[in-house]
Amino acid sequence: MRLTQMTDFALRLLMYVARHDDRLVTIAEVAQAHGLSEAHLMKITHQLAQAGYLETVRGKGGGMRLARPPAQIRLGAVVRDVEPDFTLVECFGSGNQCTLSGGCRLAGVIHDALQAFLARLDAHTLADMLPPPTDRVAAPLRRVRAAPETAP
């Protein structure tokens, strides 16, 4: 089994946007960071926005941001929403002409494997894919010296 390039790009796009949650991210920026086609990223951005993963802002200064927190975005859901076809074997699709249909147990095993794969993805969120936040060490407080008292 192999995920499509579209799914790969969608996951990379979401991870990039999640890592830059303090601002709007542009398609050009993601394309340059990952060496991807802007045209492909436009399609993916549109699809992810329609599915409710991204919010887009048009115009000058526009871009995209996550529509919900990374911890609420399950990887399995993204893959299901972006991946166009889970027909791993002929008998999973319409127009099945396999001569073994009805007497073959292979389809059940492959179906179970696919469900296990998706369940494993469902166990992880976009937040799990992000690098851990850096430990920010607070700058030490500077003491302000009181002015020396003067005698009257």
N, C-alpha and C positions, 0 to 999 in steps of 0.2 A: 504494500500500500504506500502511496505517496501523496502527500498533500499538494495542492496546486500552488503555483507561484503566488497567486492572488491571496491565498490564506497566509502564506509565509510573509508577504508584504504587509498584510493587515495586522498581523501580530507585531511585526517590527514597528509599524506606524503607531499602534496603541502604546507600545512600550516607550517609544520616544516621547510621545505626547505626555504620558504619565510622568516621565522623568523631568519634564519641564512644566510642571503644574503651576508655576508662578507667573506664566505669561501665555499669550497665544502663540502657537507654532504654525509656521507656513509649510505648504507642500514643498516649495523649493528648498527649504531648510532640511526637511526630512530626506528629500531626494538626494541632496548633496551629501548629507551625513552617511547615508547607506548606499550611495551609488546606484540609485534606482531611477526609473523613468517617471518624470512628473506626470505624464499622461496616465500611466497606470495608477499612480497614487491619487490622481483626481477621481478616477472611477471608484477606487477603494474607499476614499474619504466619503464620497457620496453614499456608498452602500453602508458604511459604518454609521454615518449620520442618520440615515433612514432607519437603521436597526436600533438607534438610541444609544450608541456607544460614544458618539462625538457630537459636539455642538460646533457649528461653523459660524463665523462672523465674516460677512462680505465687506468689500470696500477697502480703502486705504487703511492700513493698520489692522486689517482683518487676519483671520487665521482660524485655528481650531483648538479646542480643549476637550477634555473628557466631559461627557454629559453626566457622569456619576463617578463616585470614588472608585479607585482601582480595586479595592477589596470587594466591590459589588459586581465586578466583571469576571465571570467564569470563563476560562479558556475554552472549555467544551462548547459553551453557548456561542462564542465567537466562531469557532471552527464550523459548527453546524450552520450558522448564519451566512458564512462566506463560502464554504466549500460547496461546489455545485452538484457533486455526485458521490454518493456512497455505494454505488453499484460495484462492489468488489468482484463479483462473479456474475456471469450471465443470468443465472436464475433469480437474481435480486431485481432485475430490471423488467420493464414491460417488453413484450415481444419475446419472451423466453422461448428458446427453441432447443434447450439442452435435452438430450435424449435420456439423461439420468434423472430428470425431475420426477419427484414422487418416490423414488427409491434410493435417493442419495442422502447420506447424512453429512456430507461435507458442507453443504449450505448452512446447516445449523451450527456447526463448529465455527465457520467463518463469521456468521452473524454474531455469535457469542463473543468472538475475539474483537469484532468491531465495537460491540457494546462495552466491553472491558476497556478498550482504548479510549472511548469517549468518556466513560466513567472516571478514568484516571485523569483526563483533562479537566473534567468537572470538579475534581478534588482540588484544583489550583485556580487561583485568581490572578489577575493582572498584577496585583500588589506583590504576589509571590515571585514574580519575574523581575522585580525592580531591585537594584542594588540596595543594600541596607543604608539607612540614613547615616550620614557621618555624625559621629559624636561631636557635638559642638561644645567646646569648652568655653565657659563664660569667662570673659576677660575679668581679671581681678579688679575689685573696686579700688579706686585710688582714694586715699585719705586726703581730705583737704585740711591743711594745717590752719589752725586758728591763728589769727594775728596776735602777736605778743601783746600782753597787757601792758599798758603804760601807766606809770604812777601819776596821780593828779598833782 
